[in-house]
Amino acid sequence: MERFRDGRGRTLTLVGLTSLLFGVSLLHWPTITIVALVLLFAGYTIVDEFRVLAAATRAAALEQTRR
């Protein structure tokens, strides 16, 4: 169980850092176009969804080993 919590913390840290870099890049380039903004946000959401999918897969595998 400790190993699961450690991985969860690292993932949460990675998501937080990605969000922070996204915000800083928006402040750094104020003349950014809407297309670039949409592409950055799309990339962020795709990475986040892969993270959610991996967590759901791990949770399902963990639930199946408990039965």
PDB file of N, CA, C, O and CB in Angstrom:
ATOM      1  N   MET A   1       0.815  -1.195   0.000  1.00  0.00           N
ATOM      2  CA  MET A   1       0.000   0.000   0.000  1.00  0.00           C
ATOM      3  C   MET A   1       0.865   1.269   0.000  1.00  0.00           C
ATOM      4  O   MET A   1       0.505   2.270  -0.619  1.00  0.00           O
ATOM      5  CB  MET A   1      -0.930  -0.007   1.205  1.00  0.00           C
ATOM      6  N   GLU A   2       1.985   1.219   0.686  1.00  0.00           N
ATOM      7  CA  GLU A   2       2.883   2.382   0.705  1.00  0.00           C
ATOM      8  C   GLU A   2       3.406   2.682  -0.695  1.00  0.00           C
ATOM      9  O   GLU A   2       3.542   3.844  -1.077  1.00  0.00           O
ATOM     10  CB  GLU A   2       4.064   2.142   1.669  1.00  0.00           C
ATOM     11  N   ARG A   3       3.696   1.635  -1.454  1.00  0.00           N
ATOM     12  CA  ARG A   3       4.203   1.829  -2.805  1.00  0.00           C
ATOM     13  C   ARG A   3       3.165   2.522  -3.681  1.00  0.00           C
ATOM     14  O   ARG A   3       3.514   3.360  -4.512  1.00  0.00           O
ATOM     15  CB  ARG A   3       4.606   0.490  -3.420  1.00  0.00           C
ATOM     16  N   PHE A   4       1.888   2.176  -3.500  1.00  0.00           N
ATOM     17  CA  PHE A   4       0.821   2.809  -4.265  1.00  0.00           C
ATOM     18  C   PHE A   4       0.723   4.289  -3.926  1.00  0.00           C
ATOM     19  O   PHE A   4       0.555   5.116  -4.822  1.00  0.00           O
ATOM     20  CB  PHE A   4      -0.518   2.114  -3.999  1.00  0.00           C
ATOM     21  N   ARG A   5       0.826   4.636  -2.645  1.00  0.00           N
ATOM     22  CA  ARG A   5       0.758   6.036  -2.235  1.00  0.00           C
ATOM     23  C   ARG A   5       1.943   6.828  -2.751  1.00  0.00           C
ATOM     24  O   ARG A   5       1.789   7.991  -3.124  1.00  0.00           O
ATOM     25  CB  ARG A   5       0.689   6.140  -0.724  1.00  0.00           C
ATOM     26  N   ASP A   6       3.126   6.223  -2.780  1.00  0.00           N
ATOM     27  CA  ASP A   6       4.315   6.918  -3.286  1.00  0.00           C
ATOM     28  C   ASP A   6       4.166   7.247  -4.765  1.00  0.00           C
ATOM     29  O   ASP A   6       4.478   8.362  -5.183  1.00  0.00           O
ATOM     30  CB  ASP A   6       5.573   6.065  -3.062  1.00  0.00           C
ATOM     31  N   GLY A   7       3.700   6.308  -5.548  1.00  0.00           N
ATOM     32  CA  GLY A   7       3.488   6.544  -6.967  1.00  0.00           C
ATOM     33  C   GLY A   7       2.432   7.598  -7.203  1.00  0.00           C
ATOM     34  O   GLY A   7       2.535   8.391  -8.139  1.00  0.00           O
ATOM     35  N   ARG A   8       1.434   7.608  -6.371  1.00  0.00           N
ATOM     36  CA  ARG A   8       0.357   8.591  -6.484  1.00  0.00           C
ATOM     37  C   ARG A   8       0.884   9.997  -6.206  1.00  0.00           C
ATOM     38  O   ARG A   8       0.488  10.956  -6.868  1.00  0.00           O
ATOM     39  CB  ARG A   8      -0.791   8.249  -5.514  1.00  0.00           C
ATOM     40  N   GLY A   9       1.758  10.113  -5.245  1.00  0.00           N
ATOM     41  CA  GLY A   9       2.343  11.413  -4.926  1.00  0.00           C
ATOM     42  C   GLY A   9       3.228  11.937  -6.045  1.00  0.00           C
ATOM     43  O   GLY A   9       3.214  13.127  -6.358  1.00  0.00           O
ATOM     44  N   ARG A  10       3.988  11.045  -6.638  1.00  0.00           N
ATOM     45  CA  ARG A  10       4.835  11.454  -7.761  1.00  0.00           C
ATOM     46  C   ARG A  10       3.989  11.898  -8.950  1.00  0.00           C
ATOM     47  O   ARG A  10       4.326  12.869  -9.628  1.00  0.00           O
ATOM     48  CB  ARG A  10       5.765  10.305  -8.177  1.00  0.00           C
ATOM     49  N   THR A  11       2.901  11.194  -9.200  1.00  0.00           N
ATOM     50  CA  THR A  11       2.024  11.560 -10.307  1.00  0.00           C
ATOM     51  C   THR A  11       1.373  12.906 -10.040  1.00  0.00           C
ATOM     52  O   THR A  11       1.282  13.742 -10.940  1.00  0.00           O
ATOM     53  CB  THR A  11       0.952  10.485 -10.531  1.00  0.00           C
ATOM     54  N   LEU A  12       0.927  13.119  -8.830  1.00  0.00           N
ATOM     55  CA  LEU A  12       0.316  14.389  -8.469  1.00  0.00           C
ATOM     56  C   LEU A  12       1.319  15.531  -8.591  1.00  0.00           C
ATOM     57  O   LEU A  12       0.966  16.627  -9.027  1.00  0.00           O
ATOM     58  CB  LEU A  12      -0.243  14.325  -7.049  1.00  0.00           C
ATOM     59  N   THR A  13       2.561  15.280  -8.209  1.00  0.00           N
ATOM     60  CA  THR A  13       3.608  16.280  -8.356  1.00  0.00           C
ATOM     61  C   THR A  13       3.858  16.595  -9.824  1.00  0.00           C
ATOM     62  O   THR A  13       4.033  17.758 -10.189  1.00  0.00           O
ATOM     63  CB  THR A  13       4.897  15.804  -7.693  1.00  0.00           C
ATOM     64  N   LEU A  14       3.875  15.572 -10.666  1.00  0.00           N
ATOM     65  CA  LEU A  14       4.072  15.773 -12.096  1.00  0.00           C
ATOM     66  C   LEU A  14       2.937  16.593 -12.708  1.00  0.00           C
ATOM     67  O   LEU A  14       3.183  17.476 -13.529  1.00  0.00           O
ATOM     68  CB  LEU A  14       4.186  14.428 -12.805  1.00  0.00           C
ATOM     69  N   VAL A  15       1.709  16.307 -12.315  1.00  0.00           N
ATOM     70  CA  VAL A  15       0.562  17.072 -12.821  1.00  0.00           C
ATOM     71  C   VAL A  15       0.648  18.517 -12.343  1.00  0.00           C
ATOM     72  O   VAL A  15       0.365  19.439 -13.108  1.00  0.00           O
ATOM     73  CB  VAL A  15      -0.775  16.432 -12.363  1.00  0.00           C
ATOM     74  N   GLY A  16       1.033  18.721 -11.100  1.00  0.00           N
ATOM     75  CA  GLY A  16       1.173  20.071 -10.575  1.00  0.00           C
ATOM     76  C   GLY A  16       2.255  20.864 -11.294  1.00  0.00           C
ATOM     77  O   GLY A  16       2.060  22.035 -11.621  1.00  0.00           O
ATOM     78  N   LEU A  17       3.392  20.228 -11.539  1.00  0.00           N
ATOM     79  CA  LEU A  17       4.474  20.909 -12.259  1.00  0.00           C
ATOM     80  C   LEU A  17       4.085  21.226 -13.698  1.00  0.00           C
ATOM     81  O   LEU A  17       4.443  22.280 -14.225  1.00  0.00           O
ATOM     82  CB  LEU A  17       5.737  20.054 -12.245  1.00  0.00           C
ATOM     83  N   THR A  18       3.357  20.319 -14.329  1.00  0.00           N
ATOM     84  CA  THR A  18       2.893  20.564 -15.694  1.00  0.00           C
ATOM     85  C   THR A  18       1.943  21.755 -15.715  1.00  0.00           C
ATOM     86  O   THR A  18       2.027  22.608 -16.598  1.00  0.00           O
ATOM     87  CB  THR A  18       2.199  19.310 -16.272  1.00  0.00           C
ATOM     88  N   SER A  19       1.047  21.808 -14.748  1.00  0.00           N
ATOM     89  CA  SER A  19       0.116  22.937 -14.661  1.00  0.00           C
ATOM     90  C   SER A  19       0.865  24.245 -14.430  1.00  0.00           C
ATOM     91  O   SER A  19       0.533  25.270 -15.025  1.00  0.00           O
ATOM     92  CB  SER A  19      -0.904  22.708 -13.535  1.00  0.00           C
ATOM     93  N   LEU A  20       1.865  24.206 -13.572  1.00  0.00           N
ATOM     94  CA  LEU A  20       2.658  25.394 -13.290  1.00  0.00           C
ATOM     95  C   LEU A  20       3.401  25.868 -14.534  1.00  0.00           C
ATOM     96  O   LEU A  20       3.414  27.062 -14.835  1.00  0.00           O
ATOM     97  CB  LEU A  20       3.647  25.116 -12.162  1.00  0.00           C
ATOM     98  N   LEU A  21       4.022  24.934 -15.257  1.00  0.00           N
ATOM     99  CA  LEU A  21       4.722  25.299 -16.496  1.00  0.00           C
ATOM    100  C   LEU A  21       3.756  25.852 -17.530  1.00  0.00           C
ATOM    101  O   LEU A  21       4.107  26.774 -18.266  1.00  0.00           O
ATOM    102  CB  LEU A  21       5.465  24.089 -17.071  1.00  0.00           C
ATOM    103  N   PHE A  22       2.566  25.316 -17.601  1.00  0.00           N
ATOM    104  CA  PHE A  22       1.551  25.814 -18.517  1.00  0.00           C
ATOM    105  C   PHE A  22       1.198  27.261 -18.182  1.00  0.00           C
ATOM    106  O   PHE A  22       1.128  28.106 -19.074  1.00  0.00           O
ATOM    107  CB  PHE A  22       0.295  24.929 -18.465  1.00  0.00           C
ATOM    108  N   GLY A  23       0.977  27.548 -16.903  1.00  0.00           N
ATOM    109  CA  GLY A  23       0.646  28.906 -16.484  1.00  0.00           C
ATOM    110  C   GLY A  23       1.786  29.891 -16.719  1.00  0.00           C
ATOM    111  O   GLY A  23       1.556  31.015 -17.165  1.00  0.00           O
ATOM    112  N   VAL A  24       3.017  29.471 -16.421  1.00  0.00           N
ATOM    113  CA  VAL A  24       4.175  30.345 -16.615  1.00  0.00           C
ATOM    114  C   VAL A  24       4.379  30.642 -18.101  1.00  0.00           C
ATOM    115  O   VAL A  24       4.714  31.766 -18.474  1.00  0.00           O
ATOM    116  CB  VAL A  24       5.445  29.702 -16.018  1.00  0.00           C
ATOM    117  N   SER A  25       4.176  29.633 -18.941  1.00  0.00           N
ATOM    118  CA  SER A  25       4.346  29.871 -20.376  1.00  0.00           C
ATOM    119  C   SER A  25       3.302  30.853 -20.891  1.00  0.00           C
ATOM    120  O   SER A  25       3.596  31.641 -21.790  1.00  0.00           O
ATOM    121  CB  SER A  25       4.256  28.551 -21.154  1.00  0.00           C
ATOM    122  N   LEU A  26       2.105  30.826 -20.349  1.00  0.00           N
ATOM    123  CA  LEU A  26       1.084  31.786 -20.759  1.00  0.00           C
ATOM    124  C   LEU A  26       1.441  33.204 -20.310  1.00  0.00           C
ATOM    125  O   LEU A  26       1.164  34.167 -21.026  1.00  0.00           O
ATOM    126  CB  LEU A  26      -0.279  31.381 -20.191  1.00  0.00           C
ATOM    127  N   LEU A  27       2.046  33.337 -19.144  1.00  0.00           N
ATOM    128  CA  LEU A  27       2.458  34.658 -18.673  1.00  0.00           C
ATOM    129  C   LEU A  27       3.688  35.159 -19.424  1.00  0.00           C
ATOM    130  O   LEU A  27       3.842  36.358 -19.654  1.00  0.00           O
ATOM    131  CB  LEU A  27       2.743  34.620 -17.172  1.00  0.00           C
ATOM    132  N   HIS A  28       4.553  34.234 -19.801  1.00  0.00           N
ATOM    133  CA  HIS A  28       5.804  34.608 -20.463  1.00  0.00           C
ATOM    134  C   HIS A  28       5.569  35.107 -21.890  1.00  0.00           C
ATOM    135  O   HIS A  28       6.257  36.017 -22.352  1.00  0.00           O
ATOM    136  CB  HIS A  28       6.760  33.420 -20.483  1.00  0.00           C
ATOM    137  N   TRP A  29       4.609  34.519 -22.578  1.00  0.00           N
ATOM    138  CA  TRP A  29       4.300  34.903 -23.954  1.00  0.00           C
ATOM    139  C   TRP A  29       2.906  35.523 -24.024  1.00  0.00           C
ATOM    140  O   TRP A  29       1.953  34.838 -24.395  1.00  0.00           O
ATOM    141  CB  TRP A  29       4.397  33.680 -24.900  1.00  0.00           C
ATOM    142  N   PRO A  30       2.768  36.793 -23.678  1.00  0.00           N
ATOM    143  CA  PRO A  30       1.431  37.404 -23.658  1.00  0.00           C
ATOM    144  C   PRO A  30       0.816  37.564 -25.042  1.00  0.00           C
ATOM    145  O   PRO A  30      -0.397  37.739 -25.165  1.00  0.00           O
ATOM    146  CB  PRO A  30       1.500  38.751 -22.992  1.00  0.00           C
ATOM    147  N   THR A  31       1.634  37.506 -26.074  1.00  0.00           N
ATOM    148  CA  THR A  31       1.091  37.661 -27.423  1.00  0.00           C
ATOM    149  C   THR A  31       0.741  36.317 -28.060  1.00  0.00           C
ATOM    150  O   THR A  31       0.582  36.219 -29.277  1.00  0.00           O
ATOM    151  CB  THR A  31       2.087  38.402 -28.302  1.00  0.00           C
ATOM    152  N   ILE A  32       0.625  35.296 -27.235  1.00  0.00           N
ATOM    153  CA  ILE A  32       0.336  33.956 -27.752  1.00  0.00           C
ATOM    154  C   ILE A  32      -1.036  33.946 -28.432  1.00  0.00           C
ATOM    155  O   ILE A  32      -1.983  34.568 -27.951  1.00  0.00           O
ATOM    156  CB  ILE A  32       0.386  32.901 -26.608  1.00  0.00           C
ATOM    157  N   THR A  33      -1.124  33.252 -29.522  1.00  0.00           N
ATOM    158  CA  THR A  33      -2.387  33.207 -30.251  1.00  0.00           C
ATOM    159  C   THR A  33      -3.307  32.163 -29.641  1.00  0.00           C
ATOM    160  O   THR A  33      -2.870  31.298 -28.882  1.00  0.00           O
ATOM    161  CB  THR A  33      -2.146  32.906 -31.740  1.00  0.00           C
ATOM    162  N   ILE A  34      -4.569  32.251 -29.977  1.00  0.00           N
ATOM    163  CA  ILE A  34      -5.545  31.317 -29.429  1.00  0.00           C
ATOM    164  C   ILE A  34      -5.266  29.891 -29.901  1.00  0.00           C
ATOM    165  O   ILE A  34      -5.547  28.933 -29.181  1.00  0.00           O
ATOM    166  CB  ILE A  34      -6.963  31.738 -29.825  1.00  0.00           C
ATOM    167  N   VAL A  35      -4.723  29.748 -31.086  1.00  0.00           N
ATOM    168  CA  VAL A  35      -4.413  28.405 -31.593  1.00  0.00           C
ATOM    169  C   VAL A  35      -3.332  27.756 -30.740  1.00  0.00           C
ATOM    170  O   VAL A  35      -3.452  26.590 -30.364  1.00  0.00           O
ATOM    171  CB  VAL A  35      -3.962  28.465 -33.070  1.00  0.00           C
ATOM    172  N   ALA A  36      -2.281  28.502 -30.435  1.00  0.00           N
ATOM    173  CA  ALA A  36      -1.209  27.964 -29.601  1.00  0.00           C
ATOM    174  C   ALA A  36      -1.729  27.641 -28.200  1.00  0.00           C
ATOM    175  O   ALA A  36      -1.332  26.636 -27.611  1.00  0.00           O
ATOM    176  CB  ALA A  36      -0.036  28.960 -29.521  1.00  0.00           C
ATOM    177  N   LEU A  37      -2.593  28.467 -27.675  1.00  0.00           N
ATOM    178  CA  LEU A  37      -3.181  28.217 -26.356  1.00  0.00           C
ATOM    179  C   LEU A  37      -3.994  26.930 -26.369  1.00  0.00           C
ATOM    180  O   LEU A  37      -3.904  26.121 -25.446  1.00  0.00           O
ATOM    181  CB  LEU A  37      -4.065  29.401 -25.922  1.00  0.00           C
ATOM    182  N   VAL A  38      -4.774  26.749 -27.401  1.00  0.00           N
ATOM    183  CA  VAL A  38      -5.585  25.532 -27.514  1.00  0.00           C
ATOM    184  C   VAL A  38      -4.686  24.302 -27.642  1.00  0.00           C
ATOM    185  O   VAL A  38      -4.971  23.270 -27.034  1.00  0.00           O
ATOM    186  CB  VAL A  38      -6.541  25.625 -28.729  1.00  0.00           C
ATOM    187  N   LEU A  39      -3.620  24.393 -28.412  1.00  0.00           N
ATOM    188  CA  LEU A  39      -2.702  23.258 -28.567  1.00  0.00           C
ATOM    189  C   LEU A  39      -2.005  22.908 -27.253  1.00  0.00           C
ATOM    190  O   LEU A  39      -1.866  21.731 -26.919  1.00  0.00           O
ATOM    191  CB  LEU A  39      -1.655  23.569 -29.640  1.00  0.00           C
ATOM    192  N   LEU A  40      -1.571  23.916 -26.511  1.00  0.00           N
ATOM    193  CA  LEU A  40      -0.951  23.658 -25.203  1.00  0.00           C
ATOM    194  C   LEU A  40      -1.932  22.997 -24.249  1.00  0.00           C
ATOM    195  O   LEU A  40      -1.584  22.045 -23.550  1.00  0.00           O
ATOM    196  CB  LEU A  40      -0.429  24.960 -24.590  1.00  0.00           C
ATOM    197  N   PHE A  41      -3.150  23.500 -24.222  1.00  0.00           N
ATOM    198  CA  PHE A  41      -4.146  22.928 -23.324  1.00  0.00           C
ATOM    199  C   PHE A  41      -4.524  21.512 -23.758  1.00  0.00           C
ATOM    200  O   PHE A  41      -4.739  20.641 -22.916  1.00  0.00           O
ATOM    201  CB  PHE A  41      -5.393  23.818 -23.276  1.00  0.00           C
ATOM    202  N   ALA A  42      -4.602  21.283 -25.056  1.00  0.00           N
ATOM    203  CA  ALA A  42      -4.910  19.944 -25.556  1.00  0.00           C
ATOM    204  C   ALA A  42      -3.819  18.954 -25.156  1.00  0.00           C
ATOM    205  O   ALA A  42      -4.117  17.837 -24.733  1.00  0.00           O
ATOM    206  CB  ALA A  42      -5.074  19.964 -27.086  1.00  0.00           C
ATOM    207  N   GLY A  43      -2.570  19.356 -25.288  1.00  0.00           N
ATOM    208  CA  GLY A  43      -1.469  18.495 -24.867  1.00  0.00           C
ATOM    209  C   GLY A  43      -1.528  18.178 -23.385  1.00  0.00           C
ATOM    210  O   GLY A  43      -1.303  17.039 -22.974  1.00  0.00           O
ATOM    211  N   TYR A  44      -1.827  19.181 -22.592  1.00  0.00           N
ATOM    212  CA  TYR A  44      -1.946  18.980 -21.143  1.00  0.00           C
ATOM    213  C   TYR A  44      -3.068  18.000 -20.817  1.00  0.00           C
ATOM    214  O   TYR A  44      -2.881  17.099 -20.000  1.00  0.00           O
ATOM    215  CB  TYR A  44      -2.198  20.321 -20.433  1.00  0.00           C
ATOM    216  N   THR A  45      -4.230  18.166 -21.445  1.00  0.00           N
ATOM    217  CA  THR A  45      -5.358  17.290 -21.137  1.00  0.00           C
ATOM    218  C   THR A  45      -5.106  15.864 -21.618  1.00  0.00           C
ATOM    219  O   THR A  45      -5.536  14.910 -20.969  1.00  0.00           O
ATOM    220  CB  THR A  45      -6.637  17.835 -21.768  1.00  0.00           C
ATOM    221  N   ILE A  46      -4.421  15.708 -22.736  1.00  0.00           N
ATOM    222  CA  ILE A  46      -4.114  14.352 -23.211  1.00  0.00           C
ATOM    223  C   ILE A  46      -3.191  13.645 -22.225  1.00  0.00           C
ATOM    224  O   ILE A  46      -3.417  12.482 -21.892  1.00  0.00           O
ATOM    225  CB  ILE A  46      -3.463  14.397 -24.617  1.00  0.00           C
ATOM    226  N   VAL A  47      -2.167  14.326 -21.761  1.00  0.00           N
ATOM    227  CA  VAL A  47      -1.255  13.736 -20.776  1.00  0.00           C
ATOM    228  C   VAL A  47      -2.008  13.406 -19.487  1.00  0.00           C
ATOM    229  O   VAL A  47      -1.789  12.349 -18.895  1.00  0.00           O
ATOM    230  CB  VAL A  47      -0.076  14.698 -20.479  1.00  0.00           C
ATOM    231  N   ASP A  48      -2.879  14.289 -19.057  1.00  0.00           N
ATOM    232  CA  ASP A  48      -3.647  14.066 -17.837  1.00  0.00           C
ATOM    233  C   ASP A  48      -4.591  12.872 -17.993  1.00  0.00           C
ATOM    234  O   ASP A  48      -4.761  12.096 -17.052  1.00  0.00           O
ATOM    235  CB  ASP A  48      -4.444  15.326 -17.473  1.00  0.00           C
ATOM    236  N   GLU A  49      -5.192  12.719 -19.143  1.00  0.00           N
ATOM    237  CA  GLU A  49      -6.094  11.590 -19.361  1.00  0.00           C
ATOM    238  C   GLU A  49      -5.342  10.262 -19.386  1.00  0.00           C
ATOM    239  O   GLU A  49      -5.866   9.252 -18.917  1.00  0.00           O
ATOM    240  CB  GLU A  49      -6.862  11.776 -20.664  1.00  0.00           C
ATOM    241  N   PHE A  50      -4.127  10.245 -19.923  1.00  0.00           N
ATOM    242  CA  PHE A  50      -3.324   9.028 -19.858  1.00  0.00           C
ATOM    243  C   PHE A  50      -2.996   8.690 -18.406  1.00  0.00           C
ATOM    244  O   PHE A  50      -2.951   7.517 -18.034  1.00  0.00           O
ATOM    245  CB  PHE A  50      -2.029   9.186 -20.680  1.00  0.00           C
ATOM    246  N   ARG A  51      -2.769   9.708 -17.593  1.00  0.00           N
ATOM    247  CA  ARG A  51      -2.508   9.485 -16.177  1.00  0.00           C
ATOM    248  C   ARG A  51      -3.726   8.878 -15.496  1.00  0.00           C
ATOM    249  O   ARG A  51      -3.599   7.944 -14.704  1.00  0.00           O
ATOM    250  CB  ARG A  51      -2.115  10.796 -15.490  1.00  0.00           C
ATOM    251  N   VAL A  52      -4.899   9.404 -15.801  1.00  0.00           N
ATOM    252  CA  VAL A  52      -6.137   8.887 -15.211  1.00  0.00           C
ATOM    253  C   VAL A  52      -6.385   7.453 -15.669  1.00  0.00           C
ATOM    254  O   VAL A  52      -6.794   6.609 -14.872  1.00  0.00           O
ATOM    255  CB  VAL A  52      -7.337   9.783 -15.588  1.00  0.00           C
ATOM    256  N   LEU A  53      -6.141   7.177 -16.938  1.00  0.00           N
ATOM    257  CA  LEU A  53      -6.320   5.830 -17.474  1.00  0.00           C
ATOM    258  C   LEU A  53      -5.373   4.845 -16.791  1.00  0.00           C
ATOM    259  O   LEU A  53      -5.774   3.730 -16.457  1.00  0.00           O
ATOM    260  CB  LEU A  53      -6.090   5.822 -18.995  1.00  0.00           C
ATOM    261  N   ALA A  54      -4.133   5.244 -16.584  1.00  0.00           N
ATOM    262  CA  ALA A  54      -3.169   4.371 -15.907  1.00  0.00           C
ATOM    263  C   ALA A  54      -3.587   4.115 -14.465  1.00  0.00           C
ATOM    264  O   ALA A  54      -3.466   2.991 -13.979  1.00  0.00           O
ATOM    265  CB  ALA A  54      -1.763   4.990 -15.944  1.00  0.00           C
ATOM    266  N   ALA A  55      -4.075   5.133 -13.782  1.00  0.00           N
ATOM    267  CA  ALA A  55      -4.515   4.959 -12.398  1.00  0.00           C
ATOM    268  C   ALA A  55      -5.734   4.039 -12.324  1.00  0.00           C
ATOM    269  O   ALA A  55      -5.833   3.213 -11.416  1.00  0.00           O
ATOM    270  CB  ALA A  55      -4.842   6.321 -11.766  1.00  0.00           C
ATOM    271  N   ALA A  56      -6.653   4.178 -13.268  1.00  0.00           N
ATOM    272  CA  ALA A  56      -7.840   3.315 -13.279  1.00  0.00           C
ATOM    273  C   ALA A  56      -7.454   1.868 -13.571  1.00  0.00           C
ATOM    274  O   ALA A  56      -8.011   0.943 -12.981  1.00  0.00           O
ATOM    275  CB  ALA A  56      -8.861   3.811 -14.321  1.00  0.00           C
ATOM    276  N   THR A  57      -6.508   1.675 -14.474  1.00  0.00           N
ATOM    277  CA  THR A  57      -6.054   0.322 -14.789  1.00  0.00           C
ATOM    278  C   THR A  57      -5.384  -0.317 -13.580  1.00  0.00           C
ATOM    279  O   THR A  57      -5.618  -1.486 -13.273  1.00  0.00           O
ATOM    280  CB  THR A  57      -5.087   0.343 -15.980  1.00  0.00           C
ATOM    281  N   ARG A  58      -4.544   0.468 -12.893  1.00  0.00           N
ATOM    282  CA  ARG A  58      -3.894  -0.062 -11.685  1.00  0.00           C
ATOM    283  C   ARG A  58      -4.910  -0.383 -10.605  1.00  0.00           C
ATOM    284  O   ARG A  58      -4.784  -1.399  -9.922  1.00  0.00           O
ATOM    285  CB  ARG A  58      -2.868   0.933 -11.148  1.00  0.00           C
ATOM    286  N   ALA A  59      -5.913   0.465 -10.439  1.00  0.00           N
ATOM    287  CA  ALA A  59      -6.934   0.233  -9.412  1.00  0.00           C
ATOM    288  C   ALA A  59      -7.749  -1.013  -9.744  1.00  0.00           C
ATOM    289  O   ALA A  59      -8.081  -1.793  -8.851  1.00  0.00           O
ATOM    290  CB  ALA A  59      -7.864   1.461  -9.281  1.00  0.00           C
ATOM    291  N   ALA A  60      -8.071  -1.204 -11.015  1.00  0.00           N
ATOM    292  CA  ALA A  60      -8.830  -2.400 -11.420  1.00  0.00           C
ATOM    293  C   ALA A  60      -8.004  -3.658 -11.188  1.00  0.00           C
ATOM    294  O   ALA A  60      -8.537  -4.666 -10.723  1.00  0.00           O
ATOM    295  CB  ALA A  60      -9.248  -2.307 -12.908  1.00  0.00           C
ATOM    296  N   ALA A  61      -6.715  -3.615 -11.503  1.00  0.00           N
ATOM    297  CA  ALA A  61      -5.852  -4.771 -11.278  1.00  0.00           C
ATOM    298  C   ALA A  61      -5.722  -5.065  -9.789  1.00  0.00           C
ATOM    299  O   ALA A  61      -5.727  -6.224  -9.374  1.00  0.00           O
ATOM    300  CB  ALA A  61      -4.468  -4.537 -11.895  1.00  0.00           C
ATOM    301  N   LEU A  62      -5.607  -4.021  -8.999  1.00  0.00           N
ATOM    302  CA  LEU A  62      -5.509  -4.194  -7.557  1.00  0.00           C
ATOM    303  C   LEU A  62      -6.788  -4.786  -7.003  1.00  0.00           C
ATOM    304  O   LEU A  62      -6.733  -5.648  -6.126  1.00  0.00           O
ATOM    305  CB  LEU A  62      -5.204  -2.866  -6.875  1.00  0.00           C
ATOM    306  N   GLU A  63      -7.929  -4.353  -7.486  1.00  0.00           N
ATOM    307  CA  GLU A  63      -9.221  -4.876  -7.032  1.00  0.00           C
ATOM    308  C   GLU A  63      -9.372  -6.331  -7.415  1.00  0.00           C
ATOM    309  O   GLU A  63      -9.917  -7.119  -6.642  1.00  0.00           O
ATOM    310  CB  GLU A  63     -10.375  -4.059  -7.617  1.00  0.00           C
ATOM    311  N   GLN A  64      -8.899  -6.705  -8.597  1.00  0.00           N
ATOM    312  CA  GLN A  64      -9.023  -8.082  -9.046  1.00  0.00           C
ATOM    313  C   GLN A  64      -8.109  -9.012  -8.227  1.00  0.00           C
ATOM    314  O   GLN A  64      -8.469 -10.165  -7.988  1.00  0.00           O
ATOM    315  CB  GLN A  64      -8.687  -8.181 -10.543  1.00  0.00           C
ATOM    316  N   THR A  65      -6.953  -8.534  -7.803  1.00  0.00           N
ATOM    317  CA  THR A  65      -6.069  -9.381  -6.985  1.00  0.00           C
ATOM    318  C   THR A  65      -6.608  -9.546  -5.577  1.00  0.00           C
ATOM    319  O   THR A  65      -6.250 -10.510  -4.900  1.00  0.00           O
ATOM    320  CB  THR A  65      -4.659  -8.789  -6.930  1.00  0.00           C
ATOM    321  N   ARG A  66      -7.447  -8.652  -5.120  1.00  0.00           N
ATOM    322  CA  ARG A  66      -8.040  -8.776  -3.784  1.00  0.00           C
ATOM    323  C   ARG A  66      -9.126  -9.845  -3.743  1.00  0.00           C
ATOM    324  O   ARG A  66      -9.402 -10.410  -2.684  1.00  0.00           O
ATOM    325  CB  ARG A  66      -8.620  -7.438  -3.340  1.00  0.00           C
ATOM    326  N   ARG A  67      -9.737 -10.123  -4.884  1.00  0.00           N
ATOM    327  CA  ARG A  67     -10.850 -11.109  -4.903  1.00  0.00           C
ATOM    328  C   ARG A  67     -10.352 -12.475  -4.914  1.00  0.00           C
ATOM    329  O   ARG A  67     -11.141 -13.420  -4.930  1.00  0.00           O
ATOM    330  CB  ARG A  67     -11.744 -10.917  -6.079  1.00  0.00           C
TER     331      ARG A  67
END
